Amino acid sequence: MQNTKTKIAIITGASSGMGKEFVKEAARRYKLDEIWVVARRKDRLEALQSGIKTKIVPVPLDLTKAEDIIALSQKLAAETPDVFLLVNASGYGKFGEFCSSPDKDSAGMCDLNLKALVLVTRAVMPYMSAGAKIMEIGSISAFMPVPSLPVYAATKAAVLSFTRSLNHELKPRKIHALCVCPYWVKTEFFNRANEEFKIKKLDVLYEPEFIAKKAFRALDKTKKDYIVPGAYAKLILFAAKILPHKLIMKIMDKKFRFEKQNV
């Protein structure tokens, strides 16, 4: 019997930045019936349809809320689609020393960067079949402790570990899970993260389009369970692997303290 289920992608954090580029790249690469785009801002989700031939289905949700995760699960149960692709791109970071940071920021990063990612992945898994793909968005910070971004880096380290384990578990089902660990990317991340430090200079700032293309290429053409897109980012990863983390933390701490003092 021919499969008549609707073939879809689900992309969270789709209203801006990398999430928005993942929507465009998924529409270019795959033959999909629909792309469900998830974020809080409904107007931005609706605007994604412009220039994209694949049907965009806005799903305005706040993934830090338990009831909104339940709402996504209920929508999946009601429509029983064939989820070919899941991209978890929701997340944020806040610069600042842990002891002086508000509880809501630490809790918010844990809830969105990790808890929501895990729960969305779990909700989607029953609707994926052989050949499906999962992309979880991590960070280069997953490979090292980062003073002034301690909670953010910790959540991304957990995302990396989770994705690599998930990919191993899903091999019998022929589902590929990939953790994408970019360096600095030119997105709205800094509008939210950068209030205290006002960082003006970054050594390298990648375009979200570049990250999206590299990520999907790895998802389609390799069996890797994580990637670090970009030559400079790979150099940072190499340094993180060979240098003592005590030294890396001193370098990062000095950089952020300098930036803070020169606001």
C-alpha positions as CSV (number, residue, x, y, z in Angstrom):
1,M,0.0,0.0,0.0
2,Q,1.3,3.5,-0.9
3,N,2.3,5.7,2.0
4,T,-0.1,8.7,1.9
5,K,1.2,10.4,5.0
6,T,2.2,14.0,4.8
7,K,6.0,14.2,4.5
8,I,7.2,17.1,6.7
9,A,10.1,18.8,8.3
10,I,9.9,20.4,11.8
11,I,12.2,23.3,12.5
12,T,12.3,25.1,15.8
13,G,13.8,28.6,16.3
14,A,12.7,29.2,12.8
15,S,11.7,32.9,13.0
16,S,15.3,34.3,12.6
17,G,19.0,33.6,12.3
18,M,20.1,30.0,11.7
19,G,16.7,28.6,12.1
20,K,15.4,30.8,9.3
21,E,18.2,29.6,7.0
22,F,17.6,26.0,7.9
23,V,14.0,26.5,6.7
24,K,15.2,27.8,3.3
25,E,17.9,25.2,2.9
26,A,15.5,22.3,3.8
27,A,13.0,23.6,1.2
28,R,15.7,23.7,-1.4
29,R,17.1,20.3,-0.7
30,Y,14.2,18.0,0.0
31,K,10.8,17.2,-1.6
32,L,8.5,17.9,1.4
33,D,4.8,18.4,1.6
34,E,5.1,20.8,4.5
35,I,7.6,22.5,6.8
36,W,6.3,23.1,10.3
37,V,8.1,26.2,11.6
38,V,8.1,26.6,15.4
39,A,8.9,29.8,17.4
40,R,7.1,32.4,19.5
41,R,6.6,35.1,16.9
42,K,3.7,34.1,14.6
43,D,4.1,37.0,12.2
44,R,7.7,36.1,11.5
45,L,6.7,32.5,11.0
46,E,4.0,33.5,8.5
47,A,6.5,35.7,6.6
48,L,8.7,32.6,5.9
49,Q,6.3,31.5,3.1
50,S,7.6,34.4,0.9
51,G,10.0,32.9,-1.6
52,I,9.6,29.3,-0.5
53,K,7.5,26.9,-2.6
54,T,7.1,24.3,0.1
55,K,4.0,24.9,2.2
56,I,5.0,26.6,5.5
57,V,2.9,25.7,8.5
58,P,3.4,28.2,11.4
59,V,3.3,26.6,14.8
60,P,3.6,29.5,17.3
61,L,4.8,28.0,20.6
62,D,7.0,28.9,23.5
63,L,9.0,25.7,24.0
64,T,9.9,26.6,27.6
65,K,6.3,26.0,28.5
66,A,5.2,22.5,29.3
67,E,1.8,23.1,27.8
68,D,3.3,24.2,24.5
69,I,5.3,21.0,24.2
70,I,2.1,19.1,24.9
71,A,0.4,21.1,22.2
72,L,3.1,20.1,19.7
73,S,2.6,16.4,20.7
74,Q,-1.1,16.7,20.3
75,K,-0.7,18.2,16.8
76,L,1.5,15.4,15.8
77,A,-0.9,12.8,17.2
78,A,-3.8,14.4,15.4
79,E,-2.1,14.6,12.0
80,T,0.3,11.6,12.2
81,P,2.7,13.0,9.6
82,D,5.9,11.3,8.3
83,V,8.6,13.5,9.9
84,F,11.5,13.3,7.5
85,L,13.5,16.1,9.2
86,L,13.8,17.6,12.6
87,V,16.0,20.6,13.3
88,N,16.1,21.9,16.9
89,A,17.5,25.4,16.4
90,S,15.8,27.2,19.4
91,G,18.2,28.5,22.0
92,Y,19.9,31.5,23.5
93,G,22.8,32.6,25.7
94,K,23.5,35.4,28.2
95,F,26.9,36.7,28.9
96,G,27.7,37.3,32.6
97,E,29.3,35.7,35.6
98,F,27.1,33.0,37.1
99,C,26.9,34.4,40.6
100,S,25.7,37.8,39.4
101,S,23.2,36.5,36.8
102,P,19.5,36.3,37.4
103,D,18.0,32.9,38.1
104,K,15.6,33.4,35.2
105,D,18.5,33.6,32.7
106,S,20.1,30.4,34.0
107,A,16.8,28.5,34.2
108,G,15.7,29.8,30.8
109,M,18.9,28.6,29.0
110,C,18.5,25.2,30.6
111,D,14.8,25.0,29.7
112,L,15.2,26.1,26.0
113,N,18.7,25.0,25.0
114,L,18.4,21.5,26.5
115,K,15.1,20.5,28.1
116,A,12.9,21.7,25.2
117,L,15.3,20.2,22.7
118,V,15.2,16.8,24.4
119,L,11.4,16.9,24.8
120,V,10.7,18.0,21.2
121,T,13.0,15.2,19.9
122,R,11.2,12.7,22.1
123,A,7.8,13.9,20.8
124,V,8.8,13.7,17.2
125,M,10.6,10.3,17.3
126,P,7.4,8.1,16.9
127,Y,6.7,9.8,13.6
128,M,10.1,9.2,12.0
129,S,11.0,6.2,9.8
130,A,14.1,4.9,8.1
131,G,16.0,7.6,6.3
132,A,14.8,10.4,8.6
133,K,17.3,13.0,9.8
134,I,17.7,14.9,13.0
135,M,19.8,18.1,13.4
136,E,20.5,19.4,16.9
137,I,22.2,22.8,17.2
138,G,25.1,22.8,19.6
139,S,28.0,25.2,19.8
140,I,31.8,25.2,19.8
141,S,31.4,26.0,23.5
142,A,30.3,22.4,23.9
143,F,34.0,21.4,23.8
144,M,35.3,23.7,26.6
145,P,34.2,25.5,29.7
146,V,33.5,29.2,29.0
147,P,33.7,31.7,31.8
148,S,31.0,34.5,31.3
149,L,28.9,31.9,29.4
150,P,29.0,29.0,31.9
151,V,25.4,27.9,31.7
152,Y,25.1,28.3,28.0
153,A,28.3,26.3,27.4
154,A,27.1,23.6,29.8
155,T,23.8,23.2,28.0
156,K,25.6,22.9,24.6
157,A,27.9,20.3,26.1
158,A,24.9,18.3,27.1
159,V,23.3,18.7,23.6
160,L,26.5,17.3,22.0
161,S,26.6,14.3,24.3
162,F,22.8,13.7,23.9
163,T,23.0,13.9,20.1
164,R,26.0,11.6,19.8
165,S,24.3,9.0,22.0
166,L,21.0,9.4,20.2
167,N,22.7,8.8,16.8
168,H,24.2,5.6,18.1
169,E,20.8,4.4,19.4
170,L,19.1,5.2,16.2
171,K,21.4,3.3,13.8
172,P,19.1,0.2,13.8
173,R,16.3,2.5,12.7
174,K,18.5,4.0,10.0
175,I,17.9,7.6,11.3
176,H,20.9,10.0,11.3
177,A,21.3,12.5,14.2
178,L,23.9,15.2,13.8
179,C,25.0,17.9,16.3
180,V,26.0,21.1,14.6
181,C,28.6,23.1,16.7
182,P,29.2,26.5,15.1
183,Y,31.5,29.3,16.3
184,W,30.2,32.9,16.4
185,V,27.4,33.3,13.9
186,K,25.9,36.6,12.8
187,T,22.4,36.3,14.3
188,E,20.1,37.9,16.9
189,F,21.9,35.9,19.5
190,F,24.0,38.9,20.4
191,N,21.0,41.2,20.8
192,R,19.9,39.1,23.7
193,A,23.3,37.8,25.0
194,N,25.4,41.0,24.7
195,E,23.6,43.5,26.9
196,E,26.3,43.7,29.6
197,F,29.5,43.3,27.7
198,K,28.7,45.2,24.5
199,I,31.3,43.1,22.6
200,K,32.3,45.1,19.5
201,K,35.0,42.9,18.1
202,L,34.9,39.2,17.3
203,D,37.8,37.3,15.7
204,V,35.5,35.5,13.2
205,L,31.7,35.9,12.6
206,Y,30.1,33.3,10.3
207,E,27.1,33.9,8.1
208,P,24.0,31.8,9.0
209,E,23.7,30.8,5.3
210,F,27.2,29.2,5.5
211,I,26.4,27.2,8.6
212,A,23.1,26.0,7.1
213,K,24.8,24.7,3.9
214,K,27.6,23.0,5.7
215,A,25.2,21.4,8.2
216,F,22.9,19.9,5.6
217,R,25.8,18.7,3.5
218,A,27.1,16.8,6.5
219,L,23.7,15.5,7.4
220,D,23.2,14.2,3.8
221,K,26.7,13.1,2.8
222,T,28.4,11.8,6.0
223,K,27.7,9.5,8.9
224,K,29.2,12.0,11.4
225,D,27.5,12.6,14.7
226,Y,28.8,16.2,15.0
227,I,30.5,18.8,12.9
228,V,32.2,22.1,13.5
229,P,31.7,24.2,10.3
230,G,34.4,26.5,9.1
231,A,38.2,26.4,9.0
232,Y,38.8,28.9,11.9
233,A,36.2,27.1,14.0
234,K,38.1,23.8,13.5
235,L,41.2,25.6,14.6
236,I,39.5,26.6,17.8
237,L,38.3,23.0,18.3
238,F,41.9,21.8,17.8
239,A,43.1,24.2,20.4
240,A,40.4,23.2,22.8
241,K,41.5,19.6,22.5
242,I,45.2,20.1,23.0
243,L,45.4,23.0,25.4
244,P,44.7,22.7,29.1
245,H,41.2,23.9,29.8
246,K,42.6,26.0,32.7
247,L,44.6,28.0,30.1
248,I,41.5,28.3,27.8
249,M,39.4,29.6,30.7
250,K,42.1,32.2,31.6
251,I,42.1,33.4,28.0
252,M,38.4,33.6,27.7
253,D,38.0,35.3,31.1
254,K,40.6,37.9,30.2
255,K,38.8,38.6,26.9
256,F,35.4,39.1,28.5
257,R,36.7,41.1,31.4
258,F,38.5,43.4,29.0
259,E,35.3,43.8,26.9
260,K,33.2,44.6,30.0
261,Q,35.7,47.2,31.2
262,N,35.6,48.9,27.9
263,V,31.9,49.3,27.4
